């Protein structure tokens, strides 16, 4: 009986140590939810929201004693506003003020509100005393 208890304790300790063997899907998703995939000019407001993440691969690395884990996958995000792009075309003389020039921009709508887009991503996690942490939080 005593051996069974000791064996059970050793198994639980071993499994507990292995339970943190790689970053979880939730950790990757939480990291991506903090990222911005499109900002509208000129104010730079983030207008995307992550809706899904599908992991396609993951591998552990050890470089000079620093352990890391790279997760690759496809993230899907939705636009919460129209995504626009402004292209600077040049300057023209002001029609109302002599000697003044005005900047001219072309504005294009690249994606409408509610549209979704998919993008391949790669996230590197570093092994720390507090478990796996994204390299660039």
C-alpha positions as CSV (number, residue, x, y, z in Angstrom):
1,X,0.0,0.0,0.0
2,X,2.8,2.4,0.9
3,X,4.5,1.7,-2.5
4,X,1.3,2.5,-4.3
5,X,0.9,5.8,-2.6
6,X,4.5,6.8,-3.3
7,X,4.1,5.7,-7.0
8,X,0.9,7.7,-7.3
9,X,2.7,10.8,-5.8
10,X,5.6,10.4,-8.2
11,X,3.3,10.1,-11.2
12,X,1.4,13.2,-10.2
13,X,4.6,15.2,-9.7
14,X,5.9,14.0,-13.1
15,X,2.6,14.7,-14.9
16,X,2.4,18.1,-13.2
17,X,5.9,19.0,-14.5
18,X,5.0,17.8,-18.0
19,X,1.7,19.6,-18.0
20,X,3.5,22.8,-18.8
21,X,5.5,21.3,-21.7
22,X,4.2,23.7,-24.3
23,X,2.1,26.9,-24.5
24,X,-1.6,26.3,-24.6
25,X,-4.0,27.3,-27.4
26,X,-5.6,29.7,-25.0
27,X,-2.2,31.5,-24.4
28,X,-1.7,31.9,-28.1
29,X,-5.2,33.2,-28.6
30,X,-4.9,35.6,-25.7
31,X,-1.7,37.0,-27.1
32,X,-3.3,37.5,-30.6
33,X,-6.3,39.2,-29.1
34,X,-3.9,41.9,-27.8
35,X,-2.5,42.5,-31.3
36,X,-3.8,45.0,-33.8
37,X,-4.0,43.8,-37.4
38,X,-5.2,47.1,-39.0
39,X,-5.1,50.7,-37.9
40,X,-7.0,53.5,-39.7
41,X,-5.1,56.6,-40.5
42,X,-4.5,59.3,-39.4
43,X,-5.3,58.7,-35.7
44,X,-4.1,55.1,-35.8
45,X,-7.1,53.6,-34.0
46,X,-7.2,49.8,-34.0
47,X,-10.3,48.5,-35.8
48,X,-9.8,44.7,-35.8
49,X,-11.0,41.9,-33.4
50,X,-9.6,38.4,-33.4
51,X,-12.4,35.8,-34.0
52,X,-10.5,32.6,-34.3
53,X,-7.1,31.0,-34.2
54,X,-6.1,27.6,-35.7
55,X,-2.7,26.2,-34.7
56,X,-1.0,24.5,-37.6
57,X,2.4,23.7,-36.1
58,X,4.5,24.1,-33.0
59,X,8.1,23.2,-32.1
60,X,10.4,23.7,-29.2
61,X,13.9,25.2,-29.5
62,X,16.8,25.5,-27.2
63,X,19.4,28.1,-28.1
64,X,22.3,28.5,-25.7
65,X,20.2,27.4,-22.8
66,X,17.2,29.6,-23.6
67,X,14.1,27.5,-24.2
68,X,11.5,28.8,-26.6
69,X,8.4,27.4,-28.3
70,X,7.2,28.6,-31.7
71,X,3.5,28.3,-32.6
72,X,2.4,28.8,-36.1
73,X,-1.1,29.1,-37.3
74,X,-3.9,31.0,-39.0
75,X,-5.7,33.9,-37.3
76,X,-9.0,35.2,-38.4
77,X,-10.0,38.7,-37.6
78,X,-13.0,40.9,-38.3
79,X,-13.1,44.6,-39.0
80,X,-15.1,46.7,-36.6
81,X,-15.1,49.7,-38.9
82,X,-14.3,50.2,-42.6
83,X,-10.6,49.8,-43.2
84,X,-9.2,52.7,-45.1
85,X,-5.9,53.6,-46.7
86,X,-4.8,57.1,-47.4
87,X,-2.2,57.7,-50.2
88,X,-0.4,61.0,-50.4
89,X,-0.7,62.4,-53.9
90,X,1.1,65.7,-53.5
91,X,0.4,69.3,-52.8
92,X,-1.7,71.9,-54.6
93,X,-2.0,75.6,-54.3
94,X,-4.8,76.8,-52.1
95,X,-7.7,78.3,-53.9
96,X,-8.5,80.6,-51.0
97,X,-5.1,81.7,-49.5
98,X,-2.3,83.0,-51.7
99,X,1.0,81.3,-51.2
100,X,-0.5,78.4,-49.2
101,X,-0.4,74.8,-50.3
102,X,-2.7,72.0,-49.2
103,X,-1.8,68.3,-49.1
104,X,-3.9,66.0,-51.3
105,X,-4.7,62.4,-50.3
106,X,-6.5,59.6,-52.1
107,X,-8.6,57.5,-49.7
108,X,-9.6,54.0,-50.5
109,X,-11.8,51.5,-48.5
110,X,-9.9,48.2,-48.3
111,X,-12.4,46.3,-46.2
112,X,-15.9,47.0,-45.0
113,X,-17.1,46.8,-41.5
114,X,-17.9,43.2,-40.6
115,X,-15.6,41.7,-43.2
116,X,-13.1,39.0,-42.1
117,X,-9.6,38.3,-43.1
118,X,-7.2,35.4,-42.4
119,X,-3.5,35.7,-41.9
120,X,-0.7,33.3,-41.1
121,X,1.1,34.1,-37.9
122,X,4.0,32.9,-35.8
123,X,4.3,33.4,-32.1
124,X,7.4,32.8,-30.1
125,X,7.1,31.9,-26.4
126,X,10.0,31.9,-24.0
127,X,10.2,29.6,-21.0
128,X,10.3,31.5,-17.8
129,X,9.9,30.8,-14.1
130,X,6.2,31.7,-14.6
131,X,5.7,29.3,-17.5
132,X,5.6,30.1,-21.2
133,X,5.4,33.8,-22.0
134,X,5.1,35.5,-25.4
135,X,8.3,37.1,-26.5
136,X,6.6,40.4,-27.5
137,X,3.6,40.9,-25.2
